[in-house]
């Protein structure tokens, strides 16, 4: 007997109102995802969920799948800033202003001593982290734009 795999609540929740950005990321037609939602195509999560559950129930190792999914999530978290881009820009401007102020104060006597350098270093580190977030965000935007351009050639 052939198994039927209907739309899972998880897939419905993930895809509903998100078809366009997900299809762009997957570089597939949005129609395919809509077919999953209207159940004219098999929900791939339903198939995987059944296989995963059977593997767990058989007391077999699922760590290769678990590790792969964790790696995908970790990669995404590295390239997507936790804060909105406008907040990153605002933070960067404030941090750069704080850094400039600290440098000016430290240089008033003509040199930066150890105590002043120690006070400035955390500001430099914070500014660097914010700039890395900005750079990551901009690179992600460029990558998405190049994927879209590449599909339309």
N, CA, C and O of each residue as an XYZ file, in Angstrom:
612
protein
N       0.830     -1.175      0.000
C       0.000      0.000      0.000
C       0.886      1.253      0.000
O       1.866      1.333      0.741
N       0.531      2.210     -0.827
C       1.291      3.444     -0.963
C       0.951      4.388      0.185
O      -0.216      4.586      0.521
N       2.001      4.970      0.783
C       1.810      5.919      1.871
C       1.475      7.298      1.324
O       2.028      7.722      0.309
N       0.588      7.982      1.986
C       0.262      9.358      1.657
C       0.873     10.251      2.728
O       0.750      9.980      3.922
N       1.522     11.299      2.296
C       2.141     12.242      3.226
C       1.493     13.600      3.030
O       1.822     14.339      2.102
N       0.576     13.910      3.913
C      -0.111     15.193      3.837
C       0.752     16.318      4.398
O       1.850     16.103      4.910
N       0.217     17.504      4.283
C       0.891     18.690      4.782
C       0.959     18.626      6.304
O      -0.059     18.452      6.974
N       2.170     18.769      6.843
C       2.318     18.771      8.302
C       2.009     20.173      8.833
O       2.187     21.161      8.120
N       1.552     20.260     10.069
C       1.311     21.581     10.668
C       2.598     22.423     10.698
O       2.548     23.646     10.568
N       3.744     21.756     10.869
C       5.024     22.471     10.920
C       5.333     23.132      9.579
O       5.724     24.299      9.535
N       5.156     22.387      8.485
C       5.428     22.946      7.166
C       4.431     24.051      6.840
O       4.794     25.084      6.276
N       3.180     23.825      7.199
C       2.160     24.852      6.970
C       2.549     26.147      7.681
O       2.470     27.230      7.100
N       2.971     26.028      8.943
C       3.342     27.200      9.731
C       4.578     27.896      9.139
O       4.631     29.125      9.100
N       5.561     27.129      8.683
C       6.795     27.712      8.143
C       6.562     28.371      6.783
O       7.054     29.473      6.540
N       5.817     27.707      5.895
C       5.675     28.215      4.528
C       4.617     29.306      4.371
O       4.777     30.211      3.553
N       3.544     29.224      5.146
C       2.472     30.206      4.991
C       3.027     31.611      5.189
O       3.684     31.900      6.190
N       2.754     32.475      4.222
C       3.219     33.873      4.194
C       4.729     34.017      4.005
O       5.261     35.120      4.131
N       5.427     32.917      3.705
C       6.879     32.974      3.531
C       7.358     32.333      2.241
O       8.560     32.137      2.061
N       6.453     32.007      1.351
C       6.821     31.276      0.135
C       7.853     32.032     -0.694
O       8.854     31.450     -1.113
N       7.624     33.311     -0.933
C       8.505     34.091     -1.812
C       9.958     34.116     -1.315
O      10.857     33.748     -2.071
N      10.217     34.542     -0.057
C      11.617     34.578      0.377
C      12.267     33.194      0.449
O      13.459     33.049      0.179
N      11.486     32.189      0.811
C      12.052     30.839      0.887
C      12.369     30.324     -0.506
O      13.418     29.714     -0.715
N      11.475     30.561     -1.467
C      11.747     30.091     -2.837
C      12.951     30.815     -3.433
O      13.732     30.213     -4.170
N      13.108     32.111     -3.118
C      14.295     32.841     -3.590
C      15.569     32.249     -3.002
O      16.567     32.093     -3.705
N      15.535     31.922     -1.723
C      16.705     31.336     -1.070
C      17.018     29.953     -1.625
O      18.183     29.589     -1.788
N      15.969     29.182     -1.915
C      16.156     27.827     -2.454
C      16.508     27.829     -3.935
O      17.002     26.838     -4.474
N      16.243     28.961     -4.582
C      16.398     29.088     -6.029
C      15.509     28.060     -6.728
O      15.955     27.291     -7.580
N      14.224     28.078     -6.329
C      13.204     27.231     -6.948
C      11.990     28.102     -7.242
O      11.868     29.219     -6.740
N      11.114     27.575     -8.052
C       9.865     28.272     -8.353
C       8.978     28.295     -7.118
O       8.867     27.296     -6.408
N       8.358     29.416     -6.867
C       7.416     29.520     -5.749
C       6.256     28.550     -5.942
O       5.636     28.115     -4.971
N       5.963     28.208     -7.207
C       4.861     27.271     -7.482
C       5.062     25.938     -6.762
O       4.104     25.329     -6.284
N       6.314     25.493     -6.690
C       6.587     24.217     -6.021
C       6.174     24.281     -4.550
O       5.554     23.353     -4.031
N       6.521     25.381     -3.886
C       6.157     25.518     -2.479
C       4.645     25.669     -2.311
O       4.069     25.148     -1.356
N       4.005     26.385     -3.240
C       2.543     26.494     -3.179
C       1.890     25.125     -3.382
O       0.856     24.834     -2.780
N       2.485     24.295     -4.220
C       1.946     22.937     -4.429
C       2.060     22.117     -3.141
O       1.181     21.307     -2.848
N       3.125     22.319     -2.378
C       3.242     21.638     -1.082
C       2.131     22.121     -0.160
O       1.488     21.320      0.519
N       1.906     23.438     -0.138
C       0.860     23.988      0.731
C      -0.538     23.508      0.349
O      -1.367     23.265      1.226
N      -0.811     23.367     -0.965
C      -2.150     22.900     -1.348
C      -2.210     21.372     -1.460
O      -3.207     20.814     -1.918
N      -1.139     20.712     -1.040
C      -1.034     19.249     -0.960
C      -1.082     18.541     -2.305
O      -1.417     17.359     -2.371
N      -0.751     19.253     -3.380
C      -0.626     18.568     -4.663
C       0.812     18.070     -4.871
O       1.088     17.360     -5.839
N       1.724     18.439     -3.967
C       3.080     17.896     -3.938
C       3.334     17.409     -2.512
O       2.775     17.942     -1.554
N       4.172     16.403     -2.388
C       4.463     15.825     -1.079
C       5.244     16.795     -0.210
O       6.189     17.436     -0.671
N       4.850     16.896      1.022
C       5.559     17.689      2.016
C       6.853     16.949      2.360
O       6.798     15.879      2.967
N       8.029     17.498      1.982
C       9.282     16.788      2.262
C       9.530     16.619      3.759
O      10.190     15.667      4.177
N       9.007     17.534      4.560
C       9.181     17.391      6.007
C       8.416     16.171      6.520
O       8.886     15.484      7.427
N       7.255     15.899      5.955
C       6.466     14.734      6.388
C       7.243     13.444      6.158
O       7.247     12.549      7.004
N       7.898     13.359      5.005
C       8.726     12.181      4.720
C       9.888     12.084      5.710
O      10.151     11.024      6.278
N      10.574     13.207      5.904
C      11.720     13.204      6.805
C      11.291     12.917      8.233
O      11.967     12.177      8.947
N      10.168     13.498      8.658
C       9.683     13.287     10.027
C       9.431     11.803     10.283
O       9.764     11.286     11.349
N       8.849     11.131      9.310
C       8.563      9.697      9.478
C       9.858      8.893      9.554
O       9.992      8.003     10.393
N      10.810      9.209      8.677
C      12.095      8.515      8.679
C      12.846      8.782      9.985
O      13.425      7.868     10.572
N      12.832     10.027     10.430
C      13.527     10.397     11.662
C      12.922      9.663     12.859
O      13.640      9.090     13.679
N      11.583      9.690     12.946
C      10.897      9.017     14.058
C      11.198      7.512     14.064
O      11.422      6.929     15.125
N      11.203      6.895     12.894
C      11.494      5.466     12.818
C      12.929      5.176     13.262
O      13.191      4.168     13.919
N      13.846      6.059     12.901
C      15.246      5.890     13.292
C      15.399      6.018     14.810
O      16.114      5.235     15.436
N      14.727      7.005     15.391
C      14.762      7.184     16.850
C      14.124      5.980     17.533
O      14.670      5.458     18.505
N      12.966      5.534     17.029
C      12.260      4.396     17.627
C      13.063      3.109     17.518
O      12.909      2.210     18.345
N      13.915      3.013     16.511
C      14.771      1.836     16.349
C      16.055      1.976     17.173
O      16.952      1.138     17.088
N      16.130      3.036     17.962
C      17.314      3.318     18.783
C      18.594      3.417     17.966
O      19.647      2.926     18.374
N      18.485      4.066     16.795
C      19.647      4.261     15.926
C      20.089      5.711     15.990
O      19.335      6.586     16.416
N      21.300      5.952     15.571
C      21.945      7.258     15.679
C      21.394      8.257     14.663
O      21.431      8.013     13.457
N      20.889      9.369     15.158
C      20.417     10.450     14.282
C      21.391     11.628     14.272
O      21.103     12.666     13.676
N      22.525     11.474     14.918
C      23.446     12.609     15.043
C      23.937     13.163     13.701
O      24.165     14.369     13.614
N      24.111     12.352     12.651
C      24.509     12.979     11.380
C      23.472     14.003     10.892
O      23.840     15.069     10.400
N      22.193     13.685     11.026
C      21.144     14.638     10.644
C      21.116     15.828     11.607
O      21.061     16.986     11.195
N      21.156     15.504     12.901
C      21.114     16.560     13.918
C      22.266     17.541     13.719
O      22.074     18.755     13.780
N      23.458     17.008     13.482
C      24.634     17.859     13.302
C      24.528     18.710     12.042
O      24.907     19.881     12.047
N      24.016     18.128     10.969
C      23.866     18.873      9.713
C      22.883     20.024      9.894
O      23.148     21.141      9.448
N      21.752     19.762     10.543
C      20.756     20.820     10.776
C      21.317     21.905     11.695
O      21.074     23.091     11.475
N      22.063     21.503     12.720
C      22.689     22.483     13.619
C      23.719     23.328     12.864
O      23.841     24.526     13.119
N      24.455     22.716     11.945
C      25.463     23.448     11.158
C      24.787     24.471     10.237
O      25.283     25.586     10.074
N      23.667     24.090      9.644
C      22.922     25.029      8.782
C      22.473     26.229      9.607
O      22.628     27.373      9.180
N      21.926     25.972     10.767
C      21.455     27.068     11.627
C      22.635     27.938     12.074
O      22.521     29.163     12.077
N      23.744     27.340     12.443
C      24.912     28.102     12.898
C      25.450     28.989     11.779
O      25.814     30.139     12.021
N      25.503     28.461     10.555
C      25.970     29.259      9.415
C      25.068     30.465      9.189
O      25.549     31.570      8.937
N      23.771     30.252      9.280
C      22.817     31.347      9.084
C      22.956     32.391     10.181
O      22.907     33.589      9.901
N      23.127     31.960     11.417
C      23.252     32.905     12.518
C      24.503     33.757     12.367
O      24.516     34.910     12.797
N      25.557     33.210     11.762
C      26.781     33.976     11.547
C      26.577     35.062     10.506
O      27.167     36.137     10.614
N      25.747     34.801      9.491
C      25.623     35.775      8.408
C      24.441     36.726      8.546
O      24.297     37.648      7.743
N      23.610     36.520      9.533
C      22.460     37.400      9.733
C      22.598     38.132     11.052
O      22.622     37.495     12.105
N      22.688     39.443     11.025
C      22.819     40.181     12.273
C      21.605     39.998     13.175
O      20.469     39.902     12.708
N      21.873     39.951     14.482
C      20.783     39.807     15.445
C      19.969     41.094     15.533
O      18.803     41.074     15.926
N      20.595     42.217     15.160
C      19.913     43.510     15.228
C      19.603     43.993     13.818
O      20.302     43.646     12.866
N      18.539     44.804     13.691
C      18.240     45.384     12.376
C      19.401     46.270     11.917
O      20.146     46.812     12.734
N      19.537     46.404     10.611
C      20.639     47.154     10.031
C      20.653     48.605     10.508
O      21.725     49.160     10.747
N      19.490     49.225     10.650
C      19.462     50.625     11.092
C      19.989     50.759     12.519
O      20.656     51.738     12.854
N      19.686     49.776     13.348
C      20.196     49.797     14.720
C      21.711     49.588     14.730
O      22.421     50.212     15.519
N      22.202     48.715     13.858
C      23.650     48.508     13.741
C      24.348     49.794     13.305
O      25.392     50.153     13.850
N      23.774     50.479     12.331
C      24.367     51.731     11.864
C      24.377     52.781     12.957
O      25.383     53.463     13.153
N      23.275     52.920     13.668
C      23.196     53.886     14.760
C      24.227     53.562     15.835
O      24.933     54.450     16.314
N      24.312     52.285     16.215
C      25.307     51.867     17.208
C      26.719     52.189     16.739
O      27.548     52.675     17.507
N      26.977     51.910     15.467
C      28.304     52.161     14.916
C      28.661     53.642     14.996
O      29.784     53.988     15.362
N      27.724     54.511     14.659
C      27.975     55.948     14.731
C      28.273     56.383     16.166
O      29.190     57.170     16.400
N      27.496     55.870     17.127
C      27.722     56.214     18.534
C      29.081     55.689     19.008
O      29.828     56.394     19.686
N      29.391     54.431     18.637
C      30.662     53.844     19.064
C      31.847     54.592     18.465
O      32.854     54.814     19.137
N      31.721     54.978     17.199
C      32.806     55.730     16.581
C      32.964     57.102     17.233
O      34.084     57.589     17.391
N      31.853     57.722     17.612
C      31.925     59.012     18.310
C      32.573     58.828     19.679
O      33.413     59.634     20.080
N      32.187     57.768     20.405
C      32.797     57.477     21.710
C      34.290     57.226     21.567
O      35.091     57.699     22.373
N      34.655     56.475     20.532
C      36.059     56.157     20.289
C      36.860     57.427     19.993
O      37.950     57.624     20.529
N      36.313     58.269     19.148
C      36.990     59.521     18.810
C      37.162     60.386     20.054
O      38.226     60.969     20.266
N      36.122     60.471     20.874
C      36.186     61.264     22.109
C      37.272     60.720     23.037
O      38.060     61.486     23.593
N      37.310     59.402     23.201
C      38.324     58.780     24.072
C      39.736     59.050     23.542
O      40.643     59.353     24.318
N      39.922     58.941     22.234
C      41.242     59.211     21.641
C      41.656     60.663     21.864
O      42.803     60.935     22.221
N      40.739     61.586     21.656
C      41.044     63.010     21.841
C      41.439     63.264     23.291
O      42.424     63.950     23.562
N      40.666     62.706     24.221
C      40.986     62.868     25.650
C      42.345     62.262     25.969
O      43.146     62.860     26.687
N      42.603     61.069     25.432
C      43.873     60.387     25.719
C      45.065     61.141     25.129
O      46.149     61.134     25.712
N      44.876     61.781     23.992
C      45.979     62.469     23.315
C      46.216     63.893     23.818
O      47.154     64.549     23.366
N      45.392     64.384     24.739
C      45.543     65.759     25.240
C      46.946     66.007     25.795
O      47.501     67.095     25.639
N      47.511     64.990     26.442
C      48.852     65.162     27.009
C      49.946     64.736     26.026
O      51.126     64.721     26.375
N      49.546     64.386     24.784
C      50.524     64.059     23.748
C      50.813     62.584     23.580
O      51.522     62.210     22.645
N      50.292     61.725     24.450
C      50.573     60.290     24.341
C      49.424     59.502     24.971
O      48.664     60.045     25.773
N      49.297     58.240     24.612
C      48.281     57.366     25.199
C      48.997     56.431     26.163
O      49.827     55.619     25.754
N      48.666     56.552     27.448
C      49.324     55.678     28.430
C      48.564     54.347     28.534
O      47.528     54.157     27.897
N      49.096     53.443     29.344
C      48.532     52.099     29.478
C      47.091     52.138     29.982
O      46.237     51.414     29.469
N      46.817     52.968     30.972
C      45.468     53.066     31.534
C      44.483     53.560     30.473
O      43.375     53.037     30.356
N      44.889     54.560     29.708
C      44.029     55.091     28.648
C      43.812     54.050     27.553
O      42.705     53.910     27.032
N      44.872     53.322     27.206
C      44.761     52.276     26.185
C      43.789     51.184     26.631
O      43.000     50.680     25.832
N      43.853     50.826     27.907
C      42.936     49.806     28.442
C      41.487     50.297     28.415
O      40.566     49.503     28.226
N      41.288     51.589     28.603
C      39.932     52.150     28.560
C      39.405     52.215     27.125
O      38.205     52.076     26.890
N      40.303     52.427     26.180
C      39.905     52.564     24.778
C      39.647     51.203     24.128
O      38.783     51.094     23.259
N      40.376     50.176     24.532
C      40.283     48.867     23.871
C      38.862     48.302     23.821
O      38.458     47.820     22.763
N      38.074     48.337     24.917
C      36.703     47.811     24.818
C      35.851     48.567     23.793
O      34.992     47.973     23.140
N      36.086     49.867     23.652
C      35.329     50.655     22.668
C      35.710     50.213     21.260
O      34.850     50.098     20.387
N      36.998     49.967     21.043
C      37.466     49.473     19.738
C      36.838     48.115     19.446
O      36.353     47.878     18.340
N      36.847     47.218     20.441
C      36.281     45.871     20.256
C      34.790     45.938     19.917
O      34.315     45.226     19.032
N      34.067     46.791     20.623
C      32.626     46.913     20.365
C      32.373     47.495     18.982
O      31.487     47.031     18.266
N      33.151     48.517     18.599
C      33.000     49.112     17.267
C      33.319     48.075     16.190
O      32.630     48.007     15.172
N      34.352     47.272     16.408
C      34.728     46.235     15.442
C      33.596     45.217     15.283
O      33.273     44.822     14.163
N      32.993     44.793     16.396
C      31.897     43.818     16.343
C      30.704     44.384     15.571
O      30.092     43.682     14.766
N      30.378     45.643     15.817
C      29.259     46.267     15.105
C      29.565     46.374     13.618
O      28.700     46.106     12.784
N      30.790     46.763     13.283
C      31.169     46.861     11.869
C      31.138     45.492     11.189
O      30.770     45.393     10.019
N      31.519     44.437     11.910
C      31.443     43.091     11.347
C      29.997     42.696     11.069
O      29.705     42.072     10.049
N      29.087     43.062     11.983
C      27.660     42.800     11.745
C      27.176     43.527     10.498
O      26.466     42.956      9.670
N      27.563     44.783     10.372
C      27.182     45.558      9.191
C      27.731     44.922      7.925
O      27.017     44.780      6.932
N      28.990     44.546      7.963
C      29.617     43.934      6.788
C      28.938     42.619      6.426
O      28.709     42.338      5.250
N      28.614     41.810      7.440
C      27.907     40.547      7.210
C      26.557     40.799      6.550
O      26.182     40.108      5.603
N      25.836     41.784      7.052
C      24.524     42.115      6.490
C      24.654     42.557      5.032
O      23.894     42.113      4.172
N      25.614     43.426      4.766
C      25.796     43.911      3.398
C      26.218     42.785      2.466
O      25.745     42.716      1.332
N      27.098     41.905      2.925
C      27.529     40.772      2.098
C      26.358     39.846      1.799
O      26.217     39.358      0.678
N      25.514     39.604      2.808
C      24.337     38.765      2.617
C      23.427     39.377      1.558
O      22.927     38.671      0.682
N      23.210     40.694      1.635
C      22.369     41.384      0.639
C      22.983     41.245     -0.753
O      22.263     40.997     -1.721
N      24.307     41.401     -0.868
C      24.966     41.251     -2.173
C      24.818     39.818     -2.700
O      24.571     39.610     -3.888
N      24.971     38.834     -1.804
C      24.846     37.433     -2.218
C      23.447     37.144     -2.743
O      23.292     36.505     -3.783
N      22.423     37.614     -2.024
C      21.037     37.398     -2.458
C      20.810     38.068     -3.804
O      20.208     37.471     -4.697
N      21.283     39.303     -3.962
C      21.108     40.039     -5.208
C      21.785     39.269     -6.352
O      21.223     39.174     -7.444
N      22.971     38.725     -6.116
C      23.675     37.997     -7.186
C      22.931     36.695     -7.529
O      22.906     36.291     -8.691
N      22.330     36.040     -6.535
C      21.554     34.831     -6.824
C      20.357     35.160     -7.687
O      20.049     34.433     -8.631
N      19.683     36.247     -7.371
C      18.497     36.664     -8.146
C      18.916     37.037     -9.566
O      18.264     36.634    -10.530
N      19.990     37.798     -9.699
C      20.474     38.187    -11.019
C      20.864     36.952    -11.819
O      20.558     36.850    -13.007
N      21.542     36.012    -11.160
C      21.976     34.791    -11.841
C      20.820     33.950    -12.354
O      20.942     33.291    -13.386
N      19.697     33.967    -11.640
C      18.528     33.197    -12.070
C      17.826     33.816    -13.250
O      17.158     33.118    -14.014
N      17.965     35.110    -13.411
C      17.242     35.816    -14.474
C      18.063     35.985    -15.746
O      17.622     36.646    -16.686
N      19.241     35.399    -15.783
C      20.081     35.503    -16.995
C      19.660     34.469    -18.015
O      20.242     34.396    -19.097
